[in-house]
Structure formats: structure tokens, C-alpha cells
């Protein structure tokens, strides 16, 4: 479950209950509440350098977010490392702010006072925390990244770089589009079925409804059996469950995986949603860093 960090502040941040008990960790998932971006309605906390928003507004939003998170040494903010995300399985191990922008969808570190950030507006921000070796990873998991096993590979990278053990991992999966709203095409289901033995558990179907057809069924009768055409079924993917099952298969205990129940498409008053807002939306951040 997620709790609101400092709810009295205008900048609203969500944190995972399980991770909040790790004394050396700073983490959080931003919302759209409490910023200065006007382009997305009200005072939005857009933390991504999107084309419609001004760079100055985003930079002010990021400063406000970092201060509210407590990622500071006195008045000095921790460096924030983000990525040019491309729905890949590329993961970078960083120990300092990079000289040039990084491209990929995962970041890991064991360096204190360095904040790693993943941008999202429907895709899942996933945080992995090695509670024994004081290491963290953040990952961007849309359906493409999930299909490429981004979180599983991220855990593998942490094992190689920091001697992480799966049994020492705590996980927080932040707000994202949930199975109630995440409609996908049959080709997506086919791709998952080719990769994961549990793929059938990740999808559900809903028969489309047509009020006119239901009221006047004779209008839609045909000469071919069964006498009428069937409406197509909509296919929905449970992206959070897909990543949960992937982590469990990699050795992470189900008890250590915290999943936000919030659907970005259902809660556009609190969260940005690329799909619900038809692409005209800001970006949130899921972040993690080590106090030292």
C-alpha cells in the first residue's frame, strides 16, 4: 500500500509503507498535485521536460519535489539522475551524475545521496531495494519493457554489481494504468503467451456492448449461422501482476512486493495518464536514493 508523504504540503508524494521502514532509504512516487505547470490544468507538478511545458516550470517543480522528499544536504539538493526512456531493457549502473544524458529504462546504484528517477504517466515505475547491501534500482515497465523482462534483468544486474540476493529485496510498484483500463490488442497477448507460462493469468476479456444492438437484435441478423455476428471482445492486461509474477519467478518473496492500487487512468485528478488524457499530459517520477 502507498501512503501520502506530508499530506499538508501542496506537493503531494506517495510512498510505500514497506520501504518507509528502511531507515537509510529515500523514495517516493510523485503525483500531479502541487506544482507550477499551468499547461496541464491548475498547478500541476509536471516533472518531465515535455514539449508543451516550459523548462523553467519543470525545473521549479523538480526542486519543490526534491525538497518535499527530503533529498537534500542542508540547502543542497541531491543530484537527480533520469533517462531518455525508450521502452527497452537497457539498465545503467551509476555512481555519479552522468556527463551526458543516458538512454534506457533502468538505473541502479549503491552510491549515497544520488537520487535515481523513472518518469511515468501510465507505465509502471518500479523500485527495487537491497536491504542488506544498501543498493537501489528504479525501472520503467510498460508492456514492452515487461515483455523484455526489465525488472528481472534489473535484479540480475544488482546481483552482479552489488552481490544482491533476491531474498533481501523489497519492491514497490507505483501508480500506473491498471487492468480495469489497460486495453491491448491480441498481438500483445500473443507476445506474452510466447514468453511467460503464466500469461493466461495476466489478461481478461470483456465483451463489447452496443445499446442499439441489444434493443433491436433483429436488425443485426444475418443468413449465416448462428444467425447474427458476435461483437468483438476487448482484451485487458494486468501490468502490475505481470511484473509481480516476473519478480517472484526470479526469487523475490511475494510478501516483499508492495503494489499501489491506484490506476492512473481512473484518477486523473491525482495522477497523470497518457492514455486517459490522450497524450496531452505531464510526467510523474518514481525515485529512490540512499542516505548513506
Secondary structure, DSSP 8 states (H G I E B T S, - for coil): -EEEESTTSSS-EEEEHHHHT-TTEEEEEE-SEEEEE-TTSSSE---S--SSS-HHHHHHHHHHHHHHHT-EETTEE-EEE-EE--SS--EEE-SS--SS-EESSEEEE--BTEEEEEEESSSEEEEEEETTTTEEEEEEE-HHHHHTTHHHHHHHHHHHHH---GGGEEEEE-SB--TTT-EE-HHHHHHHHHH-TTGGGGEEEEE---HHHHH-GGGGB-SSTTSB----EEEEE-HHHHHHHHHHHTT--GGGEEE---BTTT-TTTS--TTTTTT----EEEEEEE--
